Amino acid sequence: MTVWLEAALNGPWGRDRQPGIPVTADEIVADALDAAAAGAAVVHFHAYDERTGRQRDDYEIYAPIIERIRARVDVVCCPTIPFAGSGDAAEPLSPAARFAAVEKLLEAGLIEWSVVDPGSVNISLADDVAQGREGFVYANPESHVRYGLALAAGHRMTPSYAIYEPGFLRLGAALHRASPGVPQPVYRFMFTEQFTFGLPPREWALQTYLRLLRDEAPGAPWMVAGLGVEIEPLIGAAVRAGGHVRVGLEDAPLGCPTGNRELVERAARLIADAGGGLATAAEVRAG
């Protein structure tokens, strides 16, 4: 079994919640190169405004970072879109505005994958709930998902579907069936321990998603991932079931003391222990 290993380098957290994330362009490039050297074939990251230390999804930030990475290593680079509803994207945006940077990156030939999350969900930390602090609604109206899938069809881009709840899988599969010409999405099962959405990182939960995937999108590629989660105990089961793996400081428990390179190295060892081999970027592209 050849396993795709993705490194999610930073996420939307800022250093106040995840102190070890790369924020500056130099830091993101360095972590991406380290992750590739450790075995990652896919690198996912959020662009940051270096002045404020907050996420800012601008082509002018993404493009030079991706160009520097691609000049050094062959990896699939996967950007994100504004985390609608969060403090960095609190105001409603049109579909075109949310995907503006992605569209420019596609036109420049810099990316092959991008986030197209098929659903909306409450993002709340369990500790915050207990202390009376509210989370936010990560909003992805159907019109936004359809817009992202139209871009995927036009540019032969692979949609990266984050599956926060089972309904995301069902809607994502239905929209893919209704969208001729869209490449096969990758279904990324988002487990969690620190947040209150979705399912915990347990084998029964993985089997639940796999049973639903067989009904809705048989044969589609999938991977284990999450937010605020220790995913390593699930890696062996995922590999043996024919899946792929995402790790990194975006997904790790908040306050994680471990860097991205070590997280990728540990995942690579667990994949090998389960009988898997690491895919190259060329093998990921070939499906």
Short mmCIF file of the C-alpha atoms (twelve columns), coordinates in Angstrom:
data_MODEL
# 
_entry.id   MODEL 
# 
loop_
_atom_site.group_PDB 
_atom_site.id 
_atom_site.type_symbol 
_atom_site.label_atom_id 
_atom_site.label_alt_id 
_atom_site.label_comp_id 
_atom_site.label_asym_id 
_atom_site.label_seq_id 
_atom_site.Cartn_x 
_atom_site.Cartn_y 
_atom_site.Cartn_z 
_atom_site.pdbx_PDB_model_num 
ATOM 1   C CA . MET A 1   0.000   0.000  0.000   1 
ATOM 2   C CA . THR A 2   1.392   3.370  -1.086  1 
ATOM 3   C CA . VAL A 3   0.315   6.075  1.339   1 
ATOM 4   C CA . TRP A 4   -0.035  9.777  0.694   1 
ATOM 5   C CA . LEU A 5   1.448   11.717 3.603   1 
ATOM 6   C CA . GLU A 6   0.288   15.322 3.896   1 
ATOM 7   C CA . ALA A 7   1.827   17.934 6.192   1 
ATOM 8   C CA . ALA A 8   -0.552  20.655 7.454   1 
ATOM 9   C CA . LEU A 9   1.969   23.226 8.617   1 
ATOM 10  C CA . ASN A 10  0.080   25.929 10.515  1 
ATOM 11  C CA . GLY A 11  -3.693  26.361 10.212  1 
ATOM 12  C CA . PRO A 12  -5.631  29.443 11.318  1 
ATOM 13  C CA . TRP A 13  -4.618  29.401 14.967  1 
ATOM 14  C CA . GLY A 14  -1.979  32.077 15.278  1 
ATOM 15  C CA . ARG A 15  0.838   31.650 17.761  1 
ATOM 16  C CA . ASP A 16  -1.373  32.511 20.702  1 
ATOM 17  C CA . ARG A 17  -2.990  29.049 20.422  1 
ATOM 18  C CA . GLN A 18  -0.290  27.068 18.592  1 
ATOM 19  C CA . PRO A 19  3.075   28.668 19.437  1 
ATOM 20  C CA . GLY A 20  5.196   26.461 17.167  1 
ATOM 21  C CA . ILE A 21  3.520   27.194 13.829  1 
ATOM 22  C CA . PRO A 22  5.415   28.829 10.949  1 
ATOM 23  C CA . VAL A 23  4.035   32.285 10.176  1 
ATOM 24  C CA . THR A 24  6.581   34.202 8.091   1 
ATOM 25  C CA . ALA A 25  7.291   33.250 4.497   1 
ATOM 26  C CA . ASP A 26  10.779  32.051 5.421   1 
ATOM 27  C CA . GLU A 27  9.385   29.880 8.222   1 
ATOM 28  C CA . ILE A 28  6.683   28.340 6.029   1 
ATOM 29  C CA . VAL A 29  9.170   27.537 3.266   1 
ATOM 30  C CA . ALA A 30  11.607  26.017 5.764   1 
ATOM 31  C CA . ASP A 31  8.924   23.837 7.360   1 
ATOM 32  C CA . ALA A 32  7.645   22.756 3.934   1 
ATOM 33  C CA . LEU A 33  11.133  21.692 2.853   1 
ATOM 34  C CA . ASP A 34  11.661  19.844 6.139   1 
ATOM 35  C CA . ALA A 35  8.306   18.078 5.782   1 
ATOM 36  C CA . ALA A 36  9.148   17.020 2.233   1 
ATOM 37  C CA . ALA A 37  12.537  15.715 3.366   1 
ATOM 38  C CA . ALA A 38  10.752  13.682 6.056   1 
ATOM 39  C CA . GLY A 39  8.418   12.070 3.508   1 
ATOM 40  C CA . ALA A 40  5.460   14.388 2.906   1 
ATOM 41  C CA . ALA A 41  4.254   14.479 -0.704  1 
ATOM 42  C CA . VAL A 42  1.541   17.092 -0.030  1 
ATOM 43  C CA . VAL A 43  2.069   20.350 1.859   1 
ATOM 44  C CA . HIS A 44  -0.895  22.370 3.102   1 
ATOM 45  C CA . PHE A 45  -0.518  25.799 4.684   1 
ATOM 46  C CA . HIS A 46  -2.354  29.026 5.468   1 
ATOM 47  C CA . ALA A 47  -0.874  32.348 4.356   1 
ATOM 48  C CA . TYR A 48  -0.175  34.885 7.111   1 
ATOM 49  C CA . ASP A 49  0.210   38.631 7.358   1 
ATOM 50  C CA . GLU A 50  3.654   38.861 8.937   1 
ATOM 51  C CA . ARG A 51  2.852   42.253 10.477  1 
ATOM 52  C CA . THR A 52  -0.227  41.123 12.404  1 
ATOM 53  C CA . GLY A 53  0.547   37.423 12.737  1 
ATOM 54  C CA . ARG A 54  -2.948  36.558 11.503  1 
ATOM 55  C CA . GLN A 55  -4.175  34.546 8.522   1 
ATOM 56  C CA . ARG A 56  -4.552  36.517 5.295   1 
ATOM 57  C CA . ASP A 57  -5.433  34.638 2.122   1 
ATOM 58  C CA . ASP A 58  -3.827  36.810 -0.543  1 
ATOM 59  C CA . TYR A 59  -2.327  35.611 -3.808  1 
ATOM 60  C CA . GLU A 60  0.577   37.999 -3.254  1 
ATOM 61  C CA . ILE A 61  1.532   36.084 -0.084  1 
ATOM 62  C CA . TYR A 62  0.842   32.569 -1.343  1 
ATOM 63  C CA . ALA A 63  2.498   32.783 -4.761  1 
ATOM 64  C CA . PRO A 64  6.104   33.553 -3.772  1 
ATOM 65  C CA . ILE A 65  6.002   30.965 -0.982  1 
ATOM 66  C CA . ILE A 66  4.793   28.244 -3.349  1 
ATOM 67  C CA . GLU A 67  7.306   29.290 -6.010  1 
ATOM 68  C CA . ARG A 68  10.146  28.987 -3.481  1 
ATOM 69  C CA . ILE A 69  8.963   25.557 -2.317  1 
ATOM 70  C CA . ARG A 70  8.505   24.208 -5.842  1 
ATOM 71  C CA . ALA A 71  11.944  25.478 -6.856  1 
ATOM 72  C CA . ARG A 72  13.491  23.185 -4.235  1 
ATOM 73  C CA . VAL A 73  11.264  20.087 -3.964  1 
ATOM 74  C CA . ASP A 74  8.528   18.298 -5.875  1 
ATOM 75  C CA . VAL A 75  5.479   18.396 -3.619  1 
ATOM 76  C CA . VAL A 76  1.794   19.051 -4.150  1 
ATOM 77  C CA . CYS A 77  1.067   22.464 -2.588  1 
ATOM 78  C CA . CYS A 78  -2.437  22.952 -1.232  1 
ATOM 79  C CA . PRO A 79  -3.582  26.407 -0.018  1 
ATOM 80  C CA . THR A 80  -6.748  27.186 1.894   1 
ATOM 81  C CA . ILE A 81  -9.560  29.725 1.698   1 
ATOM 82  C CA . PRO A 82  -10.708 32.197 4.385   1 
ATOM 83  C CA . PHE A 83  -11.951 30.383 7.505   1 
ATOM 84  C CA . ALA A 84  -15.379 32.016 7.235   1 
ATOM 85  C CA . GLY A 85  -16.866 32.924 10.601  1 
ATOM 86  C CA . SER A 86  -13.546 33.127 12.452  1 
ATOM 87  C CA . GLY A 87  -11.987 36.320 13.759  1 
ATOM 88  C CA . ASP A 88  -9.869  36.582 10.608  1 
ATOM 89  C CA . ALA A 89  -12.870 36.308 8.253   1 
ATOM 90  C CA . ALA A 90  -15.837 37.419 10.349  1 
ATOM 91  C CA . GLU A 91  -17.588 39.361 7.576   1 
ATOM 92  C CA . PRO A 92  -19.544 37.440 4.917   1 
ATOM 93  C CA . LEU A 93  -17.647 37.023 1.657   1 
ATOM 94  C CA . SER A 94  -18.948 36.113 -1.786  1 
ATOM 95  C CA . PRO A 95  -17.816 32.798 -3.300  1 
ATOM 96  C CA . ALA A 96  -15.602 34.692 -5.747  1 
ATOM 97  C CA . ALA A 97  -13.958 36.624 -2.911  1 
ATOM 98  C CA . ARG A 98  -13.292 33.500 -0.855  1 
ATOM 99  C CA . PHE A 99  -11.692 31.678 -3.787  1 
ATOM 100 C CA . ALA A 100 -9.929  34.731 -5.286  1 
ATOM 101 C CA . ALA A 101 -6.414  33.688 -4.266  1 
ATOM 102 C CA . VAL A 102 -7.018  30.066 -5.264  1 
ATOM 103 C CA . GLU A 103 -8.269  31.150 -8.684  1 
ATOM 104 C CA . LYS A 104 -5.176  33.278 -9.312  1 
ATOM 105 C CA . LEU A 105 -2.884  30.472 -8.139  1 
ATOM 106 C CA . LEU A 106 -4.609  28.076 -10.542 1 
ATOM 107 C CA . GLU A 107 -4.265  30.528 -13.423 1 
ATOM 108 C CA . ALA A 108 -0.556  30.842 -12.609 1 
ATOM 109 C CA . GLY A 109 -0.150  27.060 -12.631 1 
ATOM 110 C CA . LEU A 110 1.102   27.012 -9.035  1 
ATOM 111 C CA . ILE A 111 -1.337  24.616 -7.372  1 
ATOM 112 C CA . GLU A 112 -3.044  21.290 -8.051  1 
ATOM 113 C CA . TRP A 113 -5.145  20.867 -4.875  1 
ATOM 114 C CA . SER A 114 -7.212  23.271 -2.809  1 
ATOM 115 C CA . VAL A 115 -9.648  23.216 0.079   1 
ATOM 116 C CA . VAL A 116 -13.320 22.928 -0.913  1 
ATOM 117 C CA . ASP A 117 -15.137 22.055 2.316   1 
ATOM 118 C CA . PRO A 118 -18.688 20.764 1.656   1 
ATOM 119 C CA . GLY A 119 -20.626 21.940 4.694   1 
ATOM 120 C CA . SER A 120 -20.837 24.201 7.740   1 
ATOM 121 C CA . VAL A 121 -20.071 23.389 11.367  1 
ATOM 122 C CA . ASN A 122 -19.734 24.907 14.844  1 
ATOM 123 C CA . ILE A 123 -16.059 25.236 15.818  1 
ATOM 124 C CA . SER A 124 -15.987 25.248 19.623  1 
ATOM 125 C CA . LEU A 125 -13.321 24.096 22.053  1 
ATOM 126 C CA . ALA A 126 -14.715 21.858 24.760  1 
ATOM 127 C CA . ASP A 127 -12.825 23.886 27.389  1 
ATOM 128 C CA . ASP A 128 -14.322 27.125 26.060  1 
ATOM 129 C CA . VAL A 129 -17.828 25.672 26.194  1 
ATOM 130 C CA . ALA A 130 -17.285 24.722 29.838  1 
ATOM 131 C CA . GLN A 131 -16.155 28.272 30.633  1 
ATOM 132 C CA . GLY A 132 -18.956 30.040 28.774  1 
ATOM 133 C CA . ARG A 133 -16.890 31.217 25.793  1 
ATOM 134 C CA . GLU A 134 -18.524 30.898 22.392  1 
ATOM 135 C CA . GLY A 135 -16.959 29.423 19.308  1 
ATOM 136 C CA . PHE A 136 -18.024 30.291 15.770  1 
ATOM 137 C CA . VAL A 137 -19.786 28.786 12.780  1 
ATOM 138 C CA . TYR A 138 -17.413 27.774 9.984   1 
ATOM 139 C CA . ALA A 139 -19.753 28.593 7.117   1 
ATOM 140 C CA . ASN A 140 -19.587 27.052 3.652   1 
ATOM 141 C CA . PRO A 141 -22.882 27.721 1.860   1 
ATOM 142 C CA . GLU A 142 -23.669 25.405 -1.019  1 
ATOM 143 C CA . SER A 143 -23.077 28.242 -3.510  1 
ATOM 144 C CA . HIS A 144 -19.475 28.494 -2.237  1 
ATOM 145 C CA . VAL A 145 -18.911 24.760 -2.581  1 
ATOM 146 C CA . ARG A 146 -20.315 24.778 -6.113  1 
ATOM 147 C CA . TYR A 147 -18.042 27.707 -6.993  1 
ATOM 148 C CA . GLY A 148 -14.989 25.815 -5.754  1 
ATOM 149 C CA . LEU A 149 -16.005 22.716 -7.694  1 
ATOM 150 C CA . ALA A 150 -16.460 24.784 -10.858 1 
ATOM 151 C CA . LEU A 151 -12.896 26.031 -10.445 1 
ATOM 152 C CA . ALA A 152 -11.787 22.432 -9.966  1 
ATOM 153 C CA . ALA A 153 -13.485 21.412 -13.209 1 
ATOM 154 C CA . GLY A 154 -12.052 24.314 -15.162 1 
ATOM 155 C CA . HIS A 155 -8.495  23.849 -13.959 1 
ATOM 156 C CA . ARG A 156 -8.401  20.079 -13.278 1 
ATOM 157 C CA . MET A 157 -7.828  20.810 -9.583  1 
ATOM 158 C CA . THR A 158 -8.277  18.139 -6.925  1 
ATOM 159 C CA . PRO A 159 -10.796 19.289 -4.285  1 
ATOM 160 C CA . SER A 160 -9.657  18.554 -0.733  1 
ATOM 161 C CA . TYR A 161 -12.862 17.845 1.198   1 
ATOM 162 C CA . ALA A 162 -12.609 18.293 4.982   1 
ATOM 163 C CA . ILE A 163 -15.273 16.016 6.480   1 
ATOM 164 C CA . TYR A 164 -16.125 17.545 9.869   1 
ATOM 165 C CA . GLU A 165 -19.437 15.692 10.167  1 
ATOM 166 C CA . PRO A 166 -21.033 12.797 8.226   1 
ATOM 167 C CA . GLY A 167 -23.299 15.270 6.417   1 
ATOM 168 C CA . PHE A 168 -20.232 16.850 4.817   1 
ATOM 169 C CA . LEU A 169 -19.485 13.525 3.160   1 
ATOM 170 C CA . ARG A 170 -23.022 13.090 1.871   1 
ATOM 171 C CA . LEU A 171 -23.287 16.635 0.487   1 
ATOM 172 C CA . GLY A 172 -19.778 16.558 -0.946  1 
ATOM 173 C CA . ALA A 173 -20.454 13.295 -2.765  1 
ATOM 174 C CA . ALA A 174 -23.811 14.540 -4.072  1 
ATOM 175 C CA . LEU A 175 -22.289 17.775 -5.375  1 
ATOM 176 C CA . HIS A 176 -19.457 15.863 -7.024  1 
ATOM 177 C CA . ARG A 177 -21.961 13.604 -8.780  1 
ATOM 178 C CA . ALA A 178 -23.841 16.709 -9.928  1 
ATOM 179 C CA . SER A 179 -20.707 18.452 -11.234 1 
ATOM 180 C CA . PRO A 180 -19.436 16.894 -14.478 1 
ATOM 181 C CA . GLY A 181 -15.717 17.279 -15.093 1 
ATOM 182 C CA . VAL A 182 -14.677 17.739 -11.465 1 
ATOM 183 C CA . PRO A 183 -11.707 15.546 -10.538 1 
ATOM 184 C CA . GLN A 184 -12.204 13.006 -7.777  1 
ATOM 185 C CA . PRO A 185 -12.144 14.772 -4.398  1 
ATOM 186 C CA . VAL A 186 -10.000 13.555 -1.521  1 
ATOM 187 C CA . TYR A 187 -12.133 12.930 1.582   1 
ATOM 188 C CA . ARG A 188 -10.271 14.071 4.699   1 
ATOM 189 C CA . PHE A 189 -11.939 12.718 7.850   1 
ATOM 190 C CA . MET A 190 -11.596 15.389 10.546  1 
ATOM 191 C CA . PHE A 191 -11.387 13.756 13.963  1 
ATOM 192 C CA . THR A 192 -11.004 15.754 17.169  1 
ATOM 193 C CA . GLU A 193 -10.401 15.530 20.894  1 
ATOM 194 C CA . GLN A 194 -10.204 19.202 21.921  1 
ATOM 195 C CA . PHE A 195 -13.158 20.452 19.857  1 
ATOM 196 C CA . THR A 196 -16.814 19.413 19.986  1 
ATOM 197 C CA . PHE A 197 -17.554 18.686 16.319  1 
ATOM 198 C CA . GLY A 198 -17.584 15.324 14.620  1 
ATOM 199 C CA . LEU A 199 -16.143 12.072 15.909  1 
ATOM 200 C CA . PRO A 200 -13.223 11.130 18.169  1 
ATOM 201 C CA . PRO A 201 -10.111 9.403  16.757  1 
ATOM 202 C CA . ARG A 202 -11.297 5.855  17.351  1 
ATOM 203 C CA . GLU A 203 -11.387 2.851  15.040  1 
ATOM 204 C CA . TRP A 204 -15.178 2.586  15.337  1 
ATOM 205 C CA . ALA A 205 -15.435 6.188  14.164  1 
ATOM 206 C CA . LEU A 206 -13.142 5.512  11.211  1 
ATOM 207 C CA . GLN A 207 -15.227 2.480  10.277  1 
ATOM 208 C CA . THR A 208 -18.377 4.626  10.439  1 
ATOM 209 C CA . TYR A 209 -16.945 7.061  7.921   1 
ATOM 210 C CA . LEU A 210 -15.697 4.243  5.688   1 
ATOM 211 C CA . ARG A 211 -19.093 2.563  5.592   1 
ATOM 212 C CA . LEU A 212 -20.692 5.856  4.575   1 
ATOM 213 C CA . LEU A 213 -17.967 6.520  1.992   1 
ATOM 214 C CA . ARG A 214 -18.587 3.108  0.406   1 
ATOM 215 C CA . ASP A 215 -22.241 4.054  -0.028  1 
ATOM 216 C CA . GLU A 216 -21.728 7.610  -1.245  1 
ATOM 217 C CA . ALA A 217 -18.374 7.654  -3.080  1 
ATOM 218 C CA . PRO A 218 -17.074 4.115  -3.518  1 
ATOM 219 C CA . GLY A 219 -13.375 3.959  -4.309  1 
ATOM 220 C CA . ALA A 220 -12.682 7.608  -3.465  1 
ATOM 221 C CA . PRO A 221 -9.331  8.355  -1.785  1 
ATOM 222 C CA . TRP A 222 -9.498  9.296  1.883   1 
ATOM 223 C CA . MET A 223 -7.227  10.241 4.742   1 
ATOM 224 C CA . VAL A 224 -7.289  10.613 8.503   1 
ATOM 225 C CA . ALA A 225 -6.717  14.092 9.890   1 
ATOM 226 C CA . GLY A 226 -8.386  16.468 12.321  1 
ATOM 227 C CA . LEU A 227 -8.099  19.529 14.521  1 
ATOM 228 C CA . GLY A 228 -6.985  19.484 18.135  1 
ATOM 229 C CA . VAL A 229 -6.272  15.781 17.846  1 
ATOM 230 C CA . GLU A 230 -3.575  13.202 18.431  1 
ATOM 231 C CA . ILE A 231 -4.044  11.215 15.229  1 
ATOM 232 C CA . GLU A 232 -1.036  8.875  15.554  1 
ATOM 233 C CA . PRO A 233 -2.959  6.043  17.284  1 
ATOM 234 C CA . LEU A 234 -5.245  5.856  14.238  1 
ATOM 235 C CA . ILE A 235 -2.521  5.788  11.575  1 
ATOM 236 C CA . GLY A 236 -1.984  2.022  11.611  1 
ATOM 237 C CA . ALA A 237 -5.684  1.284  11.201  1 
ATOM 238 C CA . ALA A 238 -5.950  3.844  8.402   1 
ATOM 239 C CA . VAL A 239 -3.039  2.365  6.461   1 
ATOM 240 C CA . ARG A 240 -4.338  -1.172 6.829   1 
ATOM 241 C CA . ALA A 241 -7.746  -0.020 5.560   1 
ATOM 242 C CA . GLY A 242 -6.205  1.550  2.450   1 
ATOM 243 C CA . GLY A 243 -6.218  5.180  3.549   1 
ATOM 244 C CA . HIS A 244 -3.834  8.098  3.657   1 
ATOM 245 C CA . VAL A 245 -2.550  10.336 6.450   1 
ATOM 246 C CA . ARG A 246 -2.309  14.030 7.342   1 
ATOM 247 C CA . VAL A 247 -0.317  15.348 10.287  1 
ATOM 248 C CA . GLY A 248 1.169   18.686 11.320  1 
ATOM 249 C CA . LEU A 249 0.746   21.612 13.665  1 
ATOM 250 C CA . GLU A 250 -2.589  22.616 12.144  1 
ATOM 251 C CA . ASP A 251 -4.078  19.315 13.303  1 
ATOM 252 C CA . ALA A 252 -2.113  18.614 16.484  1 
ATOM 253 C CA . PRO A 253 -3.504  19.433 19.936  1 
ATOM 254 C CA . LEU A 254 -3.220  23.156 20.636  1 
ATOM 255 C CA . GLY A 255 -0.041  23.918 22.529  1 
ATOM 256 C CA . CYS A 256 1.796   21.016 20.871  1 
ATOM 257 C CA . PRO A 257 5.518   21.171 21.707  1 
ATOM 258 C CA . THR A 258 6.562   19.111 18.684  1 
ATOM 259 C CA . GLY A 259 7.574   20.658 15.359  1 
ATOM 260 C CA . ASN A 260 6.253   19.793 11.911  1 
ATOM 261 C CA . ARG A 261 9.318   17.824 10.821  1 
ATOM 262 C CA . GLU A 262 9.159   15.510 13.820  1 
ATOM 263 C CA . LEU A 263 5.405   15.016 13.403  1 
ATOM 264 C CA . VAL A 264 5.950   13.974 9.768   1 
ATOM 265 C CA . GLU A 265 8.875   11.723 10.688  1 
ATOM 266 C CA . ARG A 266 6.823   9.967  13.353  1 
ATOM 267 C CA . ALA A 267 3.909   9.489  10.963  1 
ATOM 268 C CA . ALA A 268 6.262   8.058  8.332   1 
ATOM 269 C CA . ARG A 269 7.547   5.489  10.840  1 
ATOM 270 C CA . LEU A 270 4.013   4.493  11.833  1 
ATOM 271 C CA . ILE A 271 3.038   4.118  8.183   1 
ATOM 272 C CA . ALA A 272 6.041   1.847  7.602   1 
ATOM 273 C CA . ASP A 273 5.221   -0.157 10.740  1 
ATOM 274 C CA . ALA A 274 1.728   -0.772 9.311   1 
ATOM 275 C CA . GLY A 275 3.173   -2.056 6.030   1 
ATOM 276 C CA . GLY A 276 2.773   1.117  3.970   1 
ATOM 277 C CA . GLY A 277 5.209   2.887  1.723   1 
ATOM 278 C CA . LEU A 278 5.326   6.639  1.189   1 
ATOM 279 C CA . ALA A 279 4.012   8.019  -2.103  1 
ATOM 280 C CA . THR A 280 5.926   10.552 -4.137  1 
ATOM 281 C CA . ALA A 281 4.225   13.694 -5.389  1 
ATOM 282 C CA . ALA A 282 4.095   12.102 -8.869  1 
ATOM 283 C CA . GLU A 283 2.280   9.093  -7.426  1 
ATOM 284 C CA . VAL A 284 -0.215  11.353 -5.641  1 
ATOM 285 C CA . ARG A 285 -0.929  13.161 -8.912  1 
ATOM 286 C CA . ALA A 286 -1.449  9.854  -10.672 1 
ATOM 287 C CA . GLY A 287 -4.035  8.888  -8.047  1 
# 
